[in-house]
Amino acid sequence: QVQLVESGGGLVQAGDSLKLSCAASGLTFNTYVMGWFRQAPGKEREFVAAISWSGRITDYADSVRGRFTTSRDNAKNTAYLEMNSLKPEDTAVYYCAAKRFVISRDSKDYSYWGQGTQATVSS
């Protein structure tokens, strides 16, 4: 079965960096778009970033553009989200998700989800 496993979360201070990983198994990784979403306490899940199957196309939410970078290594079946200049408002559970074909910002379009990893940014 398909499994997406996130790692790399933690507690950091404002201005610090974190790099999240999403290890995939049970799917043909290089045919899937990988998306990143986050959910803060009391808020709805929101789109953060996405990367096409080839890695050539990326998309970012306005709130993270210029600070976050998503990438992937298809040989390792792993996607990444590098988060720099972190702010307290970036505190959330971060999820990776997979879908076929084109990039989407809509969580409903994604077929597979990881369990999430907590990132906490203190001020």
Summary of the structure (lengths in Angstrom):
residues: 123
radius of gyration: 13.3
end to end distance: 40.1
largest distance: 40.4
contacts: 374
relative contact order: 0.32
helix: 7%
strand: 52%
